[in-house]
Amino acid sequence: MTDMDEKKRDTDTGRSGLRWMGAGIEFCGVIAVFTFFGYLLDSYFHTSPWLLLAGFFVGFSGMVYLFYKESKK
């Protein structure tokens, strides 16, 4: 293996790691936003904790589905 091939492999591995790290941050961010809106709706409708939990599970399910689609590429 040449030095060029080894450098290319290291760069591709680094990019892949950064891509999945960004996806993990996105995963947490989307869940946090949906959970926060569920919390606000719970405060407004006095239904605590049901809409907060619904927001969490909607955000979580949506991101799992997007990760599944992304991993199939």
Buried (B, 14 or more C-beta within 10 A) or exposed (E): EEEEEEEEEEEEEEEEEEEEEEBEEEBEEBBEEBBBBBBEBBEEEEEEEEBBEBBBBBBBEBBEEBBEEEEEE
